[in-house]
Amino acid sequence: MTSDGNILSNEENKRYQRHFSLPDFGVEGQLKLKKARVLVVGAGGLGSPVLLYLAAAGIGQIGIVDGDILEVSNLQRQILFNTDDIGKSKALIASEKVKSLNPHVKVTPIPEVLSTKNALDVISNYDLVIDGSDNFPTRYLINDACSIEGKPFIYGSIFRYEGQIAVFNYKGGPTYRDLFPEPPDPESVPTCETGGVIGVLPGIIGSLQANEAIKILAEMGEPLVGKLLIINSLNLDSRIITIPKISNAPKIEHLINYEQFCGVTNQSESMVKEKTVSELKAMIDAKEDFQLIDVREQHEFDIANLDGQLIPLGNIPDAVEKIDKNKKVVIHCRSGARSAQAVQYLQQKLGTDNLYNLKGGILAWSDQIDPSIPKY
């Protein structure tokens, strides 16, 4: 066995020989994998096949971030573990399994939750990050940390019978925020625990994530950049959706409270003042003099709007002078997340107390005021 990243040992040559005869791969591709450093966030359903295939492929260094303890209900889909592992740290057990599969791989277990406190330090040590998480706060955290550190991020998601995969932040391509500019209402999204997931689905999606990682690291093929692959395991239908890059999107320069951003924690903890859709309706009916601003994108405005002034969130820093300082200003988006960001930014810039976020955004307006306004 050798520690020289520029040379393959005799054992490695035997182990990876099926790669060597592949067109556009060969020994050169294998050496690229050996030099690579990959961070896998989550050692669960998606992380299990990802870790197994990355280790088998000969990725030189693998980091495993997971703060969870294995439970018996995990074993229906988390194929990296067995019954004897129940009650143990997923990161530590996964590390042992990976080393057992391929002793040539250096493995670093990180048995803690990825957070705003450790994300930048952890991610900076790797070339690429694979998302094996199961919640929106962690996905936005991974995305933003990767954007700051300039690392590509391979996204995967599973629910019931359907899975998704995409490559973000690679060679100037779109980020997760281009696909989901704002998180969904947390009450509208069932978890895998409540909604269920068929056990083989994370194996399918996780394997594809590992495939994307190998393509990127070995510099071959066409990674899913600017594309979202959606697979239905019931009928094996698949489709690819183009992900447009949002123009003038604000540059991510620091991490935020992602639980609050995704509505997981109490929004009252925020310093943003709010108006309900009922209060906005009353203001309109009373012909009150106020400014209504819509911070969504033009294509969203074309689908449904409340006749507000369109200033996309990415244009807000250049449109401060358009914000009225002498009357109430109500800012809205689809669900209230982007508009809350706009209010926070403008409060800091203007130092005024006349700014209000529309709670629930246009979705709440459609639910409570005017059902003819389409949801999207």
Secondary structure as GFF3:
##gff-version 3
##sequence-region A 1 376
A	DSSP	alpha_helix	10	15	.	.	.	ID=ss1
A	DSSP	alpha_helix	17	20	.	.	.	ID=ss2
A	DSSP	alpha_helix	26	35	.	.	.	ID=ss3
A	DSSP	beta_strand	37	41	.	.	.	ID=ss4
A	DSSP	alpha_helix	47	57	.	.	.	ID=ss5
A	DSSP	beta_strand	61	65	.	.	.	ID=ss6
A	DSSP	three_ten_helix	72	76	.	.	.	ID=ss7
A	DSSP	three_ten_helix	83	85	.	.	.	ID=ss8
A	DSSP	alpha_helix	90	101	.	.	.	ID=ss9
A	DSSP	beta_strand	106	110	.	.	.	ID=ss10
A	DSSP	alpha_helix	119	123	.	.	.	ID=ss11
A	DSSP	beta_strand	128	131	.	.	.	ID=ss12
A	DSSP	alpha_helix	136	149	.	.	.	ID=ss13
A	DSSP	beta_strand	153	159	.	.	.	ID=ss14
A	DSSP	beta_strand	162	168	.	.	.	ID=ss15
A	DSSP	alpha_helix	176	179	.	.	.	ID=ss16
A	DSSP	three_ten_helix	186	188	.	.	.	ID=ss17
A	DSSP	alpha_helix	192	195	.	.	.	ID=ss18
A	DSSP	alpha_helix	201	218	.	.	.	ID=ss19
A	DSSP	beta_strand	227	232	.	.	.	ID=ss20
A	DSSP	beta_strand	238	242	.	.	.	ID=ss21
A	DSSP	alpha_helix	258	261	.	.	.	ID=ss22
A	DSSP	three_ten_helix	267	269	.	.	.	ID=ss23
A	DSSP	beta_strand	274	275	.	.	.	ID=ss24
A	DSSP	alpha_helix	277	285	.	.	.	ID=ss25
A	DSSP	beta_strand	291	294	.	.	.	ID=ss26
A	DSSP	alpha_helix	298	303	.	.	.	ID=ss27
A	DSSP	beta_strand	309	310	.	.	.	ID=ss28
A	DSSP	three_ten_helix	313	318	.	.	.	ID=ss29
A	DSSP	three_ten_helix	320	322	.	.	.	ID=ss30
A	DSSP	beta_strand	329	332	.	.	.	ID=ss31
A	DSSP	alpha_helix	337	350	.	.	.	ID=ss32
A	DSSP	beta_strand	355	358	.	.	.	ID=ss33
A	DSSP	alpha_helix	361	368	.	.	.	ID=ss34
###
